[in-house]
Amino acid sequence: MRISQLFGKTLRDVPAEAETVSHQLLLKSGMIHQLAAGVYSYLPLAWRVLRKIENIIREEMDRAGGQELMMPVLQPIEIWQQSGRDRSFGKTLFTLCDRRERTLVLGPTHEEVITLLISYNVRSYRDLPLLPYQIQTKLRDEPRPRAGLVRGREFIMKDLYSFDVDTAGLDKNYQAMLRAYNNIFTRCGLPAIMVEADSGAIGGKDSHEFMLVAPSGEDEIIYCEGCKYAANAEKATSIKGKVEGGEPAAIEEVATPGMTSIEQIAAFFKVPQSRTLKAVFYAADGAVVFVVIRGDIEVNEVKLKNLLHCDELRLATEAEVSKAGIVAGSASPVGLAGIKIVADDSITTGTNFIAGGNKPDTHIRNVNYPRDFKVDIIADIARARAGDSCPKCEGKLASTHGIEVGHAFKLGTFLSEKMGASFTDAEGVTKPIVMGCYGIGVSRLLSAAIEQNHDDKGIIWPLPIAPFQVHICALYMENPQVAATAEKLYAELQAQGIEVLLDDRMESPGVKFNDADLLGMPVRVTVSPRSLEKNSVEVKRRTEKKPTLLPLDGIVEKLRELISG
């Protein structure tokens, strides 16, 4: 490809609307163009990257037994109502009405569609297992489209679904997909971390995410420095540790005028915050829930929502708290009645806690569970933090940020039961099909690759997914010798199957070098009058600071070896 003919122009300035590095560089390099919030066109350079990623994915999915197909974007709302996920996806679903006033959904994912498709085609255990997949556009009405392709409203995704006769088959295919995903990210030149994850609106049991570590990532990863434990912050657990409070003592009411925060109370009683009990109030599908947790720990709202099996969870309003008879700032579960109480298991890690007195300007000393209060549910609803002890090896946990680029779920049978996908086993018994689903954000991976691979000059593409392998910078194209040498090298590299981008524009060396760094091809070859005086060209990897002068004689073979290496 010649840059003079390439569709898409580089920009000199960073677009004002771009907040992340990948968004800035994709716009600045002319690889994408925004049509609307979270909606982008992919120009030729970006499309080449996407096609390379897709080809790697296809090869690994096919190798693992997958069969590619294509499913509709338009989906009847009734199938979402049948699964019950119209409520869990909520406003994220794009909906429309056709001319007959029938409501349709623009597919954000395809579990319902594929499960129905399987139900029409599977009868016997002999028809299983099956691993259908597709690479297709998805649409989600994100409340905050951000970071360019990282969180868009229209995006490209690979989704594969496994259908098995039992959990043993699911486990086998699940592990095969995890291996395939590791292969995909390795082959793309993008090392990913596999972490335990929450299933979210997709549902299901076991779940793992694949994260590319990047400072701009919106997901926090909690990991152990001593073992291989790693989890999304939404899922991560930790050892909360014991709190020394001594033998349980008698409850004592204490006046605490004007004190409402954990910090104030801990300082007043001269105890660490871990010796206090914190009250947090939520509305779960409209019903107020009283949550109690150790004062030094934060509530993990994803864990809480999953525990309550609610569609909507939010902090309760002041009016809702007051109506429930709760005294904000001095609340505790002691003596409280008529409201659902959920506790984190950290309340069992110590004795003689400080808690609210359920009346203004009053707290209680020496509160102990279960002696002094009862709860409806007790579970781990805490947010694990860096510095906590690892649940696997008791080493120290650390945290980093990453971008989710892949997700695997063990769905089990909840969806197949709702959608009527069953099979007859060898004994003639009808059973629900056991399901798994596996997604990769293809367009998000494009952005994530840049977030992980760039410098202050531009993109640094990993070789396997780079738009082109070699970028020829022909300086002073008006020089006949430069033009002839660049054209000859361009043709010879193409004949060897090497992907080449030729900058044949009548631009200054500075413009050409800046664009080469911005576009980020793995190898740059500079043809100039000065290099030709020595019958040579300058060769530089994008990751290197200085070029190397190499003779023209045998240069094609040397470049081929450089790329192969």
Buried (B, 14 or more C-beta within 10 A) or exposed (E): BBBEEBEBEBEEEEBEEBEBBBBBBBBBBBBBEBEEEBEBEBBEBBBBBBBBBBEBBBBBBBEBBBEBEEBEBEBBBBBBEBBEBBBBBEEBBBBEEEEEEEBBBBBBBBBBBBBBBBBEEBEEBEBBBBBBBBBBEBBBBBEEBBBBBBBBBBBBBBBBBBBBBBBEBBBBBBEBBBEBBBBBBBBBBBEBBBBBBBBBEBBBEBBBBBBBBBEBBBBBBBBBEBEEBBBBBBBBBBBBEEBEBEEEEEBEEBEBEEBBEBEEBBEBBEBEBBBBBBBBBBBBEEBBBBBBBBBBBBBBBBBBBBBBEBBEBBEBEEEBBEEBEBBBBBBBBBEBEEBBBBBBBBBBBBBBBBBBBBEEBBBBBBBBBEEBBBBEBBBBBBBBBBEBBBBEEEEBBBBBBBBBBBBBBBBBBBBBBBBBBBBBEEEEEEBBBBBBBBBBBBBBBBBBBBBBBBEEBBBBBBBBBBBBBBBBBBBBBEBEEBBEBBBEBBEBBBEEEBBBBBBBBEBEEEEBBBBBBBBBBBBBBBBBEEBBEEEBBBBBBBEEEEBEEBEBEEBBEBBBEBBEE
